């Protein structure tokens, strides 16, 4: 190979030919993205495809199969279009992401019908020519063949200058999904034009706002992947993004071993051109693409990619709002929420849905602590002063919506911030409501939210015993899943089979703590007042059913523990001697104004989080329980420690003075099994 080697771009055709052509037609007012495809190709309106729009094709949510039949004998461009128009959708348009060449075969024909020119001619005149891309074309001339990298070999024949894709070959080498040949230099000019928002060297090809539109997230909320119009952003095919390029960068891959990824934030593009399917299709560049993406980003020493991530994280409500509440259009809604249900500008989800023209908000449901998050006791039904809507409490006389409350609704919508801990009851409320929706045959939407303590680290034993409102499902203490991912698990493993839609978080990564997200902190409950307290909660919260104050009734709940019977200095020495990573213990005395030991002087320790990445907070809780049981066996109520832990073998091991390592060995098999269960429900990297 040389720097001017020409490659079969394969599916890069979708984004360097077909999508750019549609961008031009959009600029000129000749197409509408949300128009039915039949507006431009009348014969497409058959076999259940009447509602499929250009957006569905561009985002691969049309419901059409991956490709045209290859097992039957057919040939010709016109026959390919006829077969595409005869296709039946296999899923409802706008509901599921299925990558499909048929989508772009049809889009190529839209360009043909609207522009009055075949796709290759339109691209040559309007894109490749103006951008001075001399080696980018369909049907390369014979004099260029010596520069073209060969692809697959069949017998004694290697495809060289002839498109590799079988369907494109049958259609004569010009199709919307494959057929373009190009070089690295030409692709670099194309990428620079997009980074310059449609202009290169004084030549304006597209409007800046059109580039922004096509390269931003446009896929329907129900699709659960992030795609632009034509462009990939965050889907199973987004490997070239690597580990550092943020959500908001975009690109595409090609079957022959090609890829292009563009990051507008750092103004970087990464091109990989290879002929990985020469000679026998056995080559694989999937891992290489990802490595190159990561290495390229790492090489940009003067750019902070983490800072980009903090400004582009959207919770489910933010994505829903941006998409004009399309997923809820025409539905009568019951909203399960509290004070944490807001967009990133702190506008309550209640107000957003109440004002949405396309949605009818009918009722509100509140979890523990009430709709405003101020109660530390049972909550009664009430009425929302601002909207006049009824508020049905799910933490008073009932924990589950009644059939009567659901009778006049089409759907329930859940929007509450979880803290990533099994015994935090918002998880249980979500599960109860999901079950109720299933029984009532109502739709259920989860507006997903980030896990504030990160969703990468799993801690503690899997629940082993009877489920309850503080232990609703067989999951570990810290399960490392978002509330939307949990909903998927509950729905399948509990056999609800509800009509569930998760509106996913955008721009977030599992390993991030909340302060990396750029989202506003709102206390999830009266005693959860900071990120530090949320991080410590899965360990310290385990202790609050015992004869111990965990700081409720102080300014720093879950950051300290104590009791009248404790020697604070001795306890601090014992705990620090344990050598737990990422945490230090300081002797302290305090008098809680509420909860356990209200009004009594307590002696204990202040838990100082020195390295949140290294600290295993459930280990901290177990170690405190071990130490207090050893030092104060008659005062510390070990049996009550199992109320939230729900793992009797651990209690028995503490009683028998087993080491922390020996206790954690008891959890190993269940945790391995949970990790396998968990994997299929995850959305995020």
C-alpha positions in Angstrom: 0.0 0.0 0.0 0.9 3.6 -0.5 -0.5 6.9 0.7 -2.6 7.2 -2.5 -4.0 3.6 -2.4 -7.7 3.6 -3.3 -10.0 1.5 -1.1 -13.4 0.1 -1.5 -15.1 2.2 1.2 -18.1 -0.3 1.6 -20.6 1.2 4.1 -18.7 4.4 4.4 -20.7 5.1 1.2 -23.7 5.7 3.6 -22.0 8.8 5.1 -19.7 10.1 2.4 -22.2 9.9 -0.4 -25.8 9.2 0.5 -26.1 11.1 3.7 -24.3 14.2 2.3 -26.5 14.1 -0.7 -29.6 14.2 1.5 -28.1 17.0 3.5 -27.8 19.0 0.3 -31.4 18.3 -0.7 -32.5 19.2 2.9 -30.6 22.5 2.6 -32.4 23.2 -0.7 -35.8 22.5 0.8 -36.4 19.5 -1.5 -36.9 16.9 1.3 -38.3 16.8 4.8 -36.7 14.4 7.3 -39.9 13.4 8.9 -41.8 13.0 5.7 -43.0 9.5 4.7 -40.7 7.8 2.2 -43.7 7.3 -0.1 -43.7 11.1 -0.5 -40.7 10.6 -2.8 -41.1 7.0 -3.8 -44.9 6.3 -4.0 -44.6 2.6 -4.6 -42.8 2.2 -1.2 -46.2 2.6 0.5 -47.0 -1.1 0.6 -46.6 -4.1 2.8 -46.9 -2.1 6.1 -44.4 0.6 5.2 -46.7 3.5 4.8 -45.6 5.1 8.1 -41.8 4.8 7.5 -40.1 8.2 7.2 -36.7 9.3 6.0 -35.7 9.7 9.7 -36.5 6.0 10.3 -34.3 5.1 7.3 -31.5 7.4 8.4 -31.5 6.2 12.0 -31.9 2.5 11.1 -35.2 2.3 12.9 -37.4 1.5 9.9 -38.0 -2.1 11.0 -36.7 -3.4 7.6 -34.4 -6.4 7.3 -30.6 -6.1 7.1 -30.4 -6.7 3.4 -32.1 -7.7 0.1 -32.2 -11.5 -0.6 -29.0 -12.9 -2.0 -30.2 -16.5 -2.4 -32.4 -15.7 -5.4 -31.2 -14.7 -8.8 -31.8 -11.1 -9.6 -29.9 -8.2 -11.1 -30.2 -4.6 -12.1 -30.6 -1.3 -10.3 -34.4 -1.1 -11.0 -34.9 -4.6 -9.7 -33.1 -3.8 -6.5 -35.4 -0.8 -5.9 -38.4 -3.0 -6.7 -37.4 -5.6 -4.1 -36.7 -2.9 -1.5 -40.2 -1.4 -2.0 -41.7 -4.9 -1.7 -40.1 -5.5 1.8 -42.2 -6.0 4.9 -41.0 -4.4 8.2 -40.2 -6.9 10.9 -40.7 -4.5 13.7 -42.7 -1.3 14.3 -41.1 1.8 12.7 -39.3 3.9 15.3 -39.1 1.2 18.0 -36.0 -0.8 17.5 -32.5 -0.2 16.0 -31.7 -2.7 13.3 -28.8 -1.8 11.0 -30.1 -2.3 7.4 -28.5 -1.8 4.0 -32.1 -1.6 2.6 -32.6 1.7 4.4 -29.8 3.3 2.4 -30.6 1.5 -0.8 -34.0 3.3 -0.6 -32.4 6.6 0.4 -30.1 6.4 -2.6 -33.2 6.2 -4.7 -34.8 9.2 -2.9 -31.8 11.2 -4.1 -32.3 9.9 -7.6 -36.0 10.7 -7.6 -35.7 14.2 -6.1 -32.5 15.4 -7.8 -33.3 13.7 -11.1 -29.8 12.2 -11.2 -28.3 8.9 -10.2 -26.5 9.0 -6.8 -23.0 8.8 -8.4 -23.6 11.7 -10.7 -25.1 13.9 -8.0 -22.2 13.2 -5.6 -19.6 13.8 -8.2 -21.1 17.2 -9.2 -22.1 18.5 -5.8 -19.8 16.9 -3.2 -16.7 15.2 -4.5 -16.0 17.8 -7.1 -16.4 20.9 -4.9 -14.4 19.3 -2.1 -11.6 18.4 -4.6 -11.8 14.7 -3.9 -10.4 13.4 -7.2 -10.1 9.8 -6.2 -13.5 9.4 -4.6 -16.2 8.0 -6.9 -18.4 5.1 -7.8 -17.3 2.9 -10.7 -13.6 3.8 -10.7 -12.0 4.0 -14.1 -9.7 1.2 -15.4 -6.6 3.4 -15.3 -7.0 3.6 -11.5 -7.2 -0.2 -10.9 -3.4 -0.6 -10.2 -3.9 1.8 -7.2 -6.9 0.0 -5.8 -6.5 -2.4 -2.8 -8.1 -5.8 -3.7 -10.8 -7.3 -1.5 -12.1 -10.8 -1.5 -10.8 -13.5 -3.8 -13.1 -16.0 -5.3 -11.2 -18.7 -7.2 -8.6 -16.9 -9.3 -10.5 -13.6 -9.2 -9.9 -10.9 -6.6 -12.4 -8.0 -6.6 -10.3 -4.9 -7.5 -12.0 -1.8 -8.8 -15.3 -3.8 -8.6 -17.4 -3.2 -5.6 -17.2 -6.0 -3.0 -20.7 -5.7 -1.7 -22.8 -8.4 -3.5 -26.0 -6.4 -3.6 -24.3 -3.2 -4.9 -22.6 -5.4 -7.6 -26.0 -6.7 -8.6 -27.3 -3.2 -8.9 -24.5 -2.1 -11.2 -22.1 -0.7 -8.5 -24.1 2.4 -7.7 -26.3 2.1 -4.5 -27.0 4.1 -1.4 -25.4 1.6 0.9 -22.1 0.7 -0.8 -20.1 1.4 -3.9 -17.8 4.3 -3.3 -14.0 4.1 -3.6 -11.8 6.6 -1.9 -8.4 7.5 -0.5 -7.1 8.7 2.9 -6.4 12.2 1.4 -9.9 12.6 0.0 -11.5 11.5 3.2 -9.4 13.9 5.2 -10.7 16.8 3.0 -14.3 15.5 3.6 -13.7 15.3 7.4 -12.2 18.8 7.5 -15.2 20.2 5.8 -17.5 18.7 8.4 -15.3 20.0 11.2 -15.6 23.4 9.6 -19.4 23.0 9.7 -19.9 22.6 5.9 -17.1 24.8 4.5 -13.6 24.0 3.1 -11.2 26.5 1.7 -13.9 29.0 1.0 -16.3 26.6 -0.6 -19.6 26.3 1.3 -21.1 22.8 0.7 -23.7 22.6 3.5 -25.3 25.0 5.9 -23.6 24.9 9.3 -27.0 24.1 11.0 -27.5 21.2 8.7 -24.2 19.7 9.6 -25.2 20.1 13.3 -28.6 18.5 12.7 -27.3 15.4 10.9 -24.4 14.8 13.3 -26.3 15.2 16.5 -28.4 12.5 18.2 -31.6 12.0 16.2 -32.6 8.4 16.9 -36.0 7.8 18.6 -35.9 7.4 22.3 -37.3 3.9 22.1 -34.4 2.7 19.9 -32.0 2.7 22.9 -28.9 3.6 20.7 -27.6 7.0 19.7 -27.5 7.7 16.0 -27.4 10.9 14.1 -29.0 11.1 10.6 -26.9 8.6 8.8 -24.0 8.9 11.3 -23.2 6.6 14.2 -22.7 8.2 17.6 -23.1 5.5 20.2 -24.2 2.1 19.1 -22.7 -1.4 18.9 -20.9 -0.3 15.7 -19.2 2.8 17.3 -16.0 1.0 18.1 -13.8 3.6 16.3 -14.8 6.1 19.1 -12.4 4.2 21.4 -12.4 5.0 25.1 -11.9 8.8 25.1 -13.8 10.5 22.2 -17.0 11.7 23.8 -20.7 11.2 22.9 -21.2 13.9 20.3 -18.4 12.7 18.2 -19.6 10.7 15.2 -18.5 8.4 12.4 -19.1 5.1 10.6 -17.5 1.8 9.6 -17.3 -0.2 6.4 -17.3 -4.0 6.0 -14.1 -4.0 4.0 -12.1 -2.7 6.9 -12.7 1.0 6.6 -13.7 3.6 9.2 -14.0 7.3 9.8 -14.5 9.0 13.2 -14.8 12.8 13.7 -14.7 14.6 17.0 -15.9 18.2 16.7 -14.8 19.0 20.3 -11.1 18.4 19.9 -11.3 19.0 16.1 -9.9 15.6 15.4 -10.6 12.9 12.8 -9.3 9.3 12.6 -9.3 7.5 9.3 -8.6 3.7 9.0 -8.4 2.2 5.5 -7.6 -1.4 5.2 -8.6 -4.4 3.0 -9.2 -6.7 5.9 -11.3 -9.1 3.7 -8.5 -9.9 1.3 -8.2 -12.6 0.4 -10.8 -14.7 2.3 -12.9 -12.5 4.7 -11.0 -13.8 7.7 -9.3 -10.5 8.7 -10.7 -8.6 11.6 -10.1 -4.9 12.5 -12.8 -4.4 15.1 -10.4 -4.2 18.1 -7.8 -2.3 16.0 -10.4 0.4 15.3 -11.1 0.9 19.0 -7.4 0.9 19.9 -6.6 3.5 17.2 -9.5 5.7 18.4 -8.2 5.6 21.9 -4.5 6.2 20.9 -5.5 9.1 18.7 -7.4 10.8 21.5 -4.5 10.1 24.0 -2.1 11.8 21.6 -4.0 15.1 21.9 -2.1 16.3 24.9 -3.6 19.8 25.2 -7.3 18.7 25.2 -9.3 17.6 28.2 -11.9 15.1 27.0 -13.3 14.7 30.5 -14.4 18.4 30.5 -16.3 17.7 27.3 -18.2 14.9 28.9 -19.4 17.1 31.8 -21.3 19.4 29.5 -23.1 16.8 27.4 -24.7 14.3 29.8 -28.4 14.2 29.5 -30.7 12.2 31.8 -33.7 10.6 30.3 -36.0 13.6 30.9 -33.5 15.8 29.1 -33.5 13.6 26.1 -37.3 13.3 26.1 -37.7 17.0 26.4 -35.2 17.6 23.5 -37.2 15.2 21.4 -40.4 17.1 22.1 -41.8 14.2 24.2 -42.4 12.2 21.1 -42.3 8.8 22.9 -45.3 9.9 25.1 -47.3 11.6 22.4 -51.1 11.1 22.7 -50.9 9.2 26.0 -52.6 9.9 29.3 -49.8 9.7 31.9 -49.4 8.9 35.5 -46.0 10.2 36.7 -44.1 8.6 39.5 -41.6 11.2 40.7 -40.3 13.4 43.5 -38.1 16.4 43.9 -35.2 14.7 42.0 -37.4 14.5 38.9 -36.1 17.5 37.0 -34.3 18.3 33.8 -30.7 19.6 33.9 -32.0 23.1 34.4 -33.9 22.0 37.5 -37.3 22.4 35.9 -39.5 19.7 37.4 -40.7 16.8 35.2 -44.2 17.5 36.6 -44.2 21.0 35.0 -42.6 19.8 31.8 -45.2 17.1 31.2 -48.1 19.3 32.4 -47.1 21.9 29.7 -46.4 19.4 26.9 -49.0 19.8 24.1 -48.8 16.2 23.0 -49.1 14.6 26.5 -51.9 14.6 29.0 -50.6 14.4 32.6 -53.5 12.9 34.7 -52.0 11.8 38.0 -48.9 11.9 40.2 -47.5 9.1 42.4 -45.0 9.8 45.2 -42.4 7.4 46.8 -40.9 7.4 50.3 -40.3 10.9 51.5 -43.1 12.3 49.4 -43.4 14.3 46.2 -41.0 17.0 47.5 -38.7 14.7 49.4 -39.2 16.2 52.9 -40.9 13.5 54.9 -39.2 10.9 57.0 -42.4 9.1 57.8 -45.4 7.6 56.0 -47.0 9.9 53.5 -50.7 10.5 52.8 -52.4 11.1 49.5 -52.7 14.8 48.6 -53.1 17.3 45.8 -50.4 19.1 43.9 -50.9 22.8 44.5 -49.5 24.0 41.2 -51.2 21.6 38.7 -54.2 20.6 40.8 -53.4 16.9 40.1 -54.0 14.1 42.6 -50.9 12.8 44.3 -51.2 9.1 45.3 -48.8 8.1 47.9 -46.8 4.8 47.5 -45.4 5.0 51.0 -48.4 5.2 53.2 -51.5 2.9 53.1 -50.2 1.3 49.9 -46.9 0.6 48.2 -48.4 -0.3 44.8 -50.8 1.7 42.5 -54.3 0.4 42.6 -56.2 -0.8 39.5 -58.7 2.1 40.1 -55.8 4.6 40.0 -54.5 3.1 36.7 -57.9 2.6 35.0 -57.9 5.9 33.1 -54.2 6.0 32.3 -52.4 4.8 29.1 -49.0 4.7 30.7 -46.9 5.2 33.9 -43.7 7.2 33.7 -41.0 6.8 36.3 -38.5 9.6 36.9 -36.7 9.4 40.3 -33.0 9.6 41.1 -31.7 6.3 42.5 -28.4 6.1 44.5 -27.2 2.6 43.4 -28.0 0.8 46.6 -30.3 -2.2 47.0 -32.1 -1.1 50.1 -32.8 2.4 48.9 -36.6 2.1 48.4 -37.0 4.0 45.2 -35.8 0.8 43.4 -38.6 -1.1 45.1 -41.2 1.5 44.2 -40.1 1.2 40.5 -40.4 -2.6 40.7 -43.9 -2.4 42.3 -45.1 0.1 39.7 -43.7 -2.0 36.8 -45.6 -5.0 38.1 -48.8 -3.0 38.4 -48.4 -1.6 34.9 -48.0 -5.2 33.6 -51.1 -6.4 35.3 -53.1 -3.4 34.1 -51.8 -3.7 30.5 -50.4 -0.2 30.7 -47.2 1.1 29.1 -44.3 1.8 31.4 -41.6 4.3 30.8 -38.4 4.8 32.8 -36.7 8.1 32.3 -33.2 6.8 33.1 -30.8 8.6 35.3 -27.1 8.3 36.0 -25.9 6.2 38.9 -24.3 8.9 41.1 -21.8 6.5 42.8 -20.9 5.0 39.3 -22.2 1.8 37.8 -18.9 0.0 37.4 -18.2 -1.4 40.8 -20.3 -4.2 42.3 -20.2 -4.8 46.0 -21.6 -6.9 48.8 -23.5 -10.2 48.7 -26.4 -11.0 46.5 -29.7 -11.0 48.5 -30.1 -14.5 49.9 -33.5 -14.9 51.6 -37.0 -13.4 51.4 -37.5 -10.3 49.3 -39.1 -7.2 50.9 -39.5 -3.5 50.3 -35.9 -2.9 51.3 -34.7 -6.0 49.4 -36.9 -6.3 46.3 -34.8 -8.6 44.1 -31.9 -10.9 44.1 -29.2 -8.3 43.5 -26.0 -7.3 45.5 -26.0 -4.4 47.9 -24.3 -2.3 45.3 -25.5 -3.6 41.9 -23.8 -1.1 39.4 -26.9 -0.6 37.2 -29.0 2.4 36.4 -32.7 2.4 37.3 -33.5 1.8 33.7 -31.2 -1.2 33.4 -32.8 -2.6 36.6 -36.2 -2.1 35.1 -35.2 -4.4 32.2 -33.9 -7.0 34.7 -37.0 -6.9 36.8 -39.3 -7.1 33.8 -37.7 -10.2 32.5 -36.6 -12.0 35.7 -39.9 -11.4 37.5 -41.8 -12.5 34.4 -43.8 -9.2 34.1 -43.3 -8.8 30.4 -44.6 -5.3 30.7 -44.6 -2.9 27.7 -41.4 -1.3 28.9 -39.5 1.6 27.3 -36.4 3.0 28.8 -35.4 6.5 27.7 -31.6 6.3 28.1 -29.1 8.6 29.5 -26.9 10.2 26.9 -23.2 11.1 27.1 -22.5 9.2 30.3 -20.0 6.4 31.2 -20.4 3.8 33.8 -17.2 4.6 35.7 -18.2 8.2 36.3 -19.2 9.6 39.6 -21.9 12.2 39.7 -19.6 15.2 39.9 -18.2 14.2 36.5 -21.6 14.5 34.8 -22.2 18.3 35.0 -25.7 17.6 36.3 -27.2 19.5 39.3 -27.2 17.7 42.6 -30.6 17.5 44.3 -30.9 15.7 47.7 -32.6 12.4 46.8 -33.9 12.2 50.4 -33.7 14.2 53.6 -30.5 12.5 54.8 -28.8 12.1 51.5 -27.2 15.5 51.2 -24.0 15.1 49.3 -22.2 12.8 46.9 -19.9 11.7 49.6 -22.9 10.5 51.7 -24.3 8.7 48.7 -21.0 6.9 48.1 -20.8 5.8 51.8 -24.4 4.9 52.1 -24.3 1.2 50.8 -21.8 0.5 53.7 -23.1 2.8 56.4 -26.8 2.3 55.7 -26.4 -1.4 56.4 -25.6 -0.6 60.0 -28.7 1.6 60.8 -30.9 -1.3 61.8 -28.5 -2.2 64.6 -28.0 -0.5 68.0 -26.0 2.3 66.3 -26.5 5.9 65.2 -25.4 6.4 61.5 -25.6 10.2 61.9 -29.3 10.8 61.2 -30.1 13.9 63.2 -26.7 15.4 62.5 -25.3 17.6 59.7 -23.4 14.7 58.1 -25.6 11.5 58.1 -23.7 8.3 56.9 -20.4 10.1 57.4 -20.2 9.0 61.1 -21.4 6.3 63.3 -21.6 6.0 67.1 -23.4 4.9 70.2 -23.3 5.7 74.0 -21.6 2.4 74.7 -18.6 2.9 72.3 -15.1 4.0 73.2 -14.4 6.3 70.2 -10.6 6.3 70.4 -10.4 2.6 70.7 -12.8 2.0 67.8 -10.9 4.4 65.6 -7.6 2.6 66.3 -9.2 -0.8 65.6 -10.7 0.3 62.3 -7.6 2.1 61.1 -5.5 -1.0 61.9 -7.7 -3.0 59.5 -6.0 -1.1 56.7 -9.1 -0.6 54.5 -8.1 1.2 51.3 -9.5 4.7 50.6 -10.9 5.4 54.0 -9.7 6.7 57.4 -11.4 6.9 60.8 -11.3 9.8 63.2 -12.7 9.6 66.8 -15.8 11.8 67.3 -18.6 12.5 69.8 -22.0 13.8 68.7 -25.6 14.0 69.8 -28.2 13.2 67.2 -31.4 15.2 67.2 -33.5 12.4 65.7 -33.6 8.7 65.0 -31.5 6.2 66.9 -30.1 7.5 70.3 -31.9 10.8 69.8 -30.7 13.4 72.4 -28.0 11.0 73.7 -24.2 11.6 73.6 -22.8 9.2 71.1 -19.1 8.3 70.7 -17.8 6.8 67.5 -15.9 7.6 64.3 -16.1 10.1 61.5 -15.6 8.1 58.2 -13.2 10.1 56.0 -13.2 9.1 52.4 -9.6 9.5 51.2 -9.9 7.7 47.8 -13.4 7.0 46.5 -12.0 4.9 43.6 -10.2 2.5 45.9 -12.7 2.4 48.8 -15.1 -0.6 49.0 -17.8 0.8 51.1 -19.6 -2.5 51.8 -16.3 -3.8 53.2 -16.2 -0.8 55.5 -19.7 -1.6 56.8 -18.8 -5.3 57.3 -15.6 -4.4 59.1 -17.4 -2.0 61.4 -19.9 -4.7 62.2 -17.1 -7.2 62.9 -15.3 -4.8 65.1 -18.3 -3.7 67.1 -19.5 -7.3 67.6 -16.0 -8.2 68.9 -15.7 -5.1 71.2 -19.4 -4.9 72.3 -21.1 -8.3 71.8 -23.8 -7.5 74.3 -24.7 -4.0 72.9 -24.3 -4.3 69.2 -27.3 -6.3 67.8 -25.7 -8.5 65.2 -28.9 -10.3 64.1 -30.5 -6.9 63.1 -27.5 -6.3 60.8 -29.1 -8.9 58.5 -32.3 -6.9 58.0 -30.7 -5.0 55.1 -27.8 -7.3 54.3 -30.1 -10.3 53.9 -27.2 -12.8 53.8 -27.2 -15.1 56.9 -23.9 -16.9 56.0 -22.2 -13.5 56.5 -23.8 -13.0 59.9 -22.7 -16.5 60.9 -19.2 -15.8 59.7 -19.0 -12.6 61.7 -20.2 -14.4 64.8 -17.5 -17.0 64.2 -14.9 -14.3 63.9 -14.0 -15.1 60.3 -11.8 -12.7 58.4 -13.2 -10.2 55.8 -11.5 -12.2 53.0 -13.2 -15.4 54.2 -16.6 -13.6 54.4 -16.2 -12.2 50.8 -15.4 -15.7 49.6 -18.9 -16.6 50.6 -20.2 -14.1 48.1 -18.1 -15.2 45.1 -20.3 -17.7 43.3 -23.5 -15.6 43.6 -21.7 -12.5 42.4 -20.3 -14.3 39.3 -23.8 -15.6 38.5 -25.2 -12.1 39.0 -22.6 -10.5 36.7 -23.7 -13.0 34.0 -27.3 -12.1 34.6 -26.6 -8.4 34.6 -24.7 -8.2 31.3 -27.7 -8.6 29.0 -29.6 -5.7 30.6 -26.8 -3.0 30.3 -27.1 0.0 28.1 -23.9 1.9 28.8 -20.2 1.4 28.4 
